[in-house]
Amino acid sequence: MLKTCCRPSTFVARLASCTEFTPHARHLLRAYLSGLPSGPRYSDIAEFLLDELFANAVQHSDAPDDRHIEVRFALTNDLLRIEVHDAGTGRPTLRPSKPDDERGRGLVLVNELAERWGCCPRVGGIGKFVWVTIAPAA
């Protein structure tokens, strides 16, 4: 009898580019992680980082309002990879923040909590995607 692995592969969804869809993106991530035996070990940091990347894509993109944001989740070699794609031209920049700044700390936190992160152009030349990799919690 053959045994097959039922591990979820890459998950992809397109959501409207508005902050009201941030909870929906988190819900999709929780559903994806619930299908993984080690899913709960990623959930807290993964949800936080997805929130930050999705919010940045909504708030800072110069793409037309009718463009969607794509989220992708995949587990490879015990690292969870989250990607957030948008059609905007801007690229995220890690900047130091001052103690009295009320905004602008998101990428600092991404930099601290992710194993790695980066930004790449999308295939086809329209927009970019920001990605993070997350190690499981001990």
N, C-alpha and C positions, 0 to 999 in steps of 0.2 A: 504494500500500500504506500503510495506517495504522500508525503507531507508537504504542504505548501505553506509559505509564510503569508500571513494576512496583514502585514505591516502596510499602513497607508503610504502611498507614494506622494509625490508633490501635489499639493492642493493649491488651486488658483481660483480667485474670485475677483470680479470687477464690481466696484461700489461707486455710488455717486460721490462727487467731490464736495462733500459738506460735512461739517463736524458732527451732525446728527447721525452719521454712519459709523463713527468711531466705536460705539458700543457693539454695533453689528459685526465689525471687524474682530473685536475681542471675542464675541460669541463664536465666530467661525474658528478662531484660533483654539478656543477651549474645546470645541467639538473635535477638531483635528487632534489635539493632544490627548483627548479621552480615548482615542483609538490606539494609543501607544502605551505599551506596558510601563514605560518610564515617563510618560507624559506629565504627571504631576510634578516631577522634579524640574521641569522647565517653566511651569505655568506662571509663577509670580513675576519673574524677571521678563519673560517673553511678553506677557500682557502689557507690562509697563513700557517696554521698548516699542512694541507695536503701536501703542497709544501715541507715543512721542513721534514716531516716524509718520504715522497717518496724519496726525495734527499738523506736522510740518508740511506735508504734501498739500494739505488743504489750504493752510494759511499763507504759505510762501511761494506757491506755484504761480507762474504768470500764464498758465494754460487757460484757454477759454473755459467758462463755467460748465459747458456741456461735456467736457472731457471727464472720463472716469479715472478712478484710482484702482490699480490692480494690486492685490496682496497675494503673496506666494509663501507657502510654508513647506519645508522639507527637512527630514531628519537623515543625516548622512554621517556615518562614523561617530555616533553619539553626540554630534553637534546639531542643534536646531538652527536652521537658516530661515530668516524672515526677510522678505523683500517687499518693498513698497514702491510701485512704479507710478510715475505721473508724466504728463506731457509737457511739463514746464522746462524752461531752459536754465534756470538757476541751479547752483550746486550748493550743498550745505557746507558751511565753513565753521570749524571749531574755533571759537573766540573765548578768551578769558572773560569772566564776568566779575563785576564789582560786588561787594557785599550788599549794597543797597539796590542793586538791579532787581526789578520785579519780574523780568522776563529774560530769556536768552541763556538759560542753563541747561536746556534740553539735550543738546549735543554733548555737553560736558558729562552729563549723566549717562548718555549712550556710550560714550568713550570709556567710562569707568565700569559699566555693568556688562558690556558685551565682550566676548573673547576678542572679536575683531569686528570692524565695520568699514564700510566704504561706499562709494558712489560710482556708478558706471553709466555710460550712455546706453540707451535701449537699442535693441536690434531694429534696424529700419531708420535710425537717426532721429526719431521724434521723442524728445524727453529723456528721462533718466530713471534709474532705480537706485534706491538706497538700501543696503543690505546690512544685516547683523548676523553674527553667529553667536550662539549661546550654549555654554556647557551646562550639563545637568547639576542641580544643587546636590550637595553631599547628603 
